[in-house]
């Protein structure tokens, strides 16, 4: 009889009653207890942390910093309640302690009364760290304590980052303030530099001016000496003038005393005489025109008469001398001379009255002046005595002024003597000022160099001191408060806790399913053994029923995991196919252990299961376990099954899958070979088989 028929006959035994059928169904569903129920119980525990009751104690009283109210406790409390990480219960410190102790709360988070004050102290003189107090009780649940440490580590980091941001923001604001004040200082230094430059120029001008002033003060001193000498001379001269005006006044007063009565008594006669002179001058001026008209004729007649007498005299007395006639020639000679003189006078008069000659015009002007003066004298003749009196008064006033000038010159001489002494002192003081100005000029040059260096340094400092706006401050405080970001990237991330552990629990459930199946199904068919069938047929006949049940277990388990719990597989078909190979391999190994060792084989099946669970690295990496488990890891099939299922479910390279397939095929073939050898041995009856030492 062939192996498939023998396997079918073995399975037909479960259809002979309700109890065998129920047992078969139980075998089919048994992996669900290990796989589905286990995974369902902690499929996504982190997604349900909001169901964990946790005590929240906020004793923070808040504080004031930089003129603002700081309530870090209230802020953290609000964010925690909004985050819904846990089921928060705001209670007192005593209630929290009691609740953590009796298990009402899994843990408590306390913010002390000085929490805000400590956080805000970073910008003060005595900075202190703020402490968030977490209290756990591992007697309630150890895993919750581990989860809380992770969660509250993030809370602490966020609180520290927030506090650091505030502190750093104040620093950056201070930088901006420092930048602004330094810019003002730099501008002031520039203004100082400019002012010192002007002061340097002014000091140089002052020094040069004082140099000129020194020369001027010397000249002033010398000039005052000269003025003093001149004032001495002026004093003597003004005294002489005063004496002269005194003598003049005395003489004028004496004459006026004699003349005033005459002028008073004869003013009318003087006026008449003056009017006569004025009228005569007017008459002469009026007749000058007749003289102009008659002068040429008279001059010509006079010249003709003179020439005639000269000719008569020449003829009678010089060319034809007559006997000496004393009665003719001498008178004739005198007449000739007189006629010549008359002719000359007539020519001069004619020349004078000729319009081209200015003598007549000058005479006319003089006559007009004489007339005007005569009219004025005639007009003033009635008041000549009064005018004389006024003139005498003015002379007396001049005399008085001359005496005042003499006295003033005397005072001036005295004052200039004092000024002479003061000018000498001034010259000495200006000399000292010049020396001080020279020193000031040199000091200002050094001060100018220093101010230029200061201005340059401050301007350079302004460029080096950062000036951040709000956007820059927010960016920089964010970076400096949390300078290192964890750029976490998970390749082929598992969406939840259950998906991550599925590669571990699925092979566990299939191993248990095969183990229980061989508790109900004989690893070696007894009828085949008794009939002396081939060892290979016997081995396959015992393996095929459990392998078939295993395939059904795979279908049932993966259906529940996928459609019931929502397990998503990167390679669904590959996963199902690989699990088929896994369940066939596990069935072969468990068959051999039961066939070879009998009742003890069942214990070995459990032992091998425990070794595989502890060395497969299904929970923690095998490197974190003691060395023994790492040593046996490469020699057990579940190690390869877990690695391959991780790639098939969450994704990644399929190298471990192909390696796992190869290992499973080797283990399956090896187990079947060993089972066939065991079947051959079972065909030989021995006393040990007839009377076994242990039977289960």
LINNORWO-V403346 format. One line per field, one symbol per residue. ss: DSSP state (H for helix, E for strand, - for the rest). psi: psi as a letter, one per 30 degrees, with the letter a starting at -180 (. if undefined). Layout:
ss=???
psi=???
This chain:
ss=--HHHHHHHHHHHHH--HHHHHHHHHHHHHHHHH-HHHHHH---HHHHHHH-EEEEEE----EEE--EEE-HHHHHHHHHHHH---EEEE--HHHHHHHHHH----EEEEE---HHHHHHHHH--------EEEEE-----HHHHHHHHHHHHHHHHHHHHHHHHHHHHHHHHHHHHHHHHHHHHHHHHHHHHHHHHHHHHHHHHHHHHHHHHHHHHHHHHHHHHHHHHHHHHHHHHHHHHHHHHHHHHHHHHHHHHHHHHHHHH-HHHHHHHHHHHHHHHHHHHHHHHHHHHHHHHHHHHHHHHHHHHHHHHHHHHHH---------HHHHHHHHHHHHHHHHHHHHHHHHH-----HHHHHHHHHHHHHHHHHHHHHHHHHHHHHHHHHHHHHHHHHHHHHHHHHHHHHHHHHHHHHHHHHHHHHHHHHHHHHHHHHHHHHHHHHHHHHHHHHHHHHHHHHH-----HHHHHHHHHHHH---------------HHHHHHHHHHHHHHHHHHHHHHHH-----HHHHH----HHHHHHHHHHHHHHHHHHHHHHHHHHHHHHH------HHHHHHHHHHHHHHHHHHHHHHHHHH-HHHHHHHHHHHHHHHHH------HHH--HHHHHHHHH-HHHHHHHHHHHHHH----HHHHHHHHHHHHHHHHHHHHHHHHHHHH----HHHH------
psi=kleeeeeeeeffffggleeeeeeeeeeefefeeedeeeeeeheieffgfffkkkkjjjgkfllkkhglkkieeeeeeeeeeefheljkjjlleeeeeeeeeggekelkkkjlegeeeeefffgafiklkkkkjkkljffekeeeeeeeeeefeeeeeeeeeeeeeeeeeeeeeeeeeeeeeeeeeeeeeeeeeeeeeeeeeeeeeeeeeeeeeeeeeeeeeeeeeeeeeeeeeeeeefeeeeeefeeeeeeeeeeeeeeeeeeeegeeeeeeeeeeeeeeeeeeeegfeeeeefeeeeeeeeeeeeeeeeeeeeeefeeiklkjjffdeeeeeeeeeeeeeeeeeeeeeeeefkffkgeeeeeeeeeeeeeeeeeeeeefefgeeeeeeeeeeeeeeeeeeeeeeeeeeeeeeeefeeeeeeeeeeeeeeeeeeeeeeeeeeeeeeeeeeeeeeeeeeeeeeffkkjkaeeeeeeeeeeeeifjkjikjjkhkkfleeeefefefeeeeeeeeeeeefffkkfkjeeeeefhlkeeeeeeefeeeeeeeeeeeeeeefeeeefefgkkkeieeeeeeeeeeeeeeeeeeeeeeeeefbefeeeeeeeeeeeeefffhfdlkfffllfeeeefefgkefeeeeeeeeeeeflakgefeeeeeeeeeeeeeeeeeeeeeeeeeffjkleeeeikfkk.
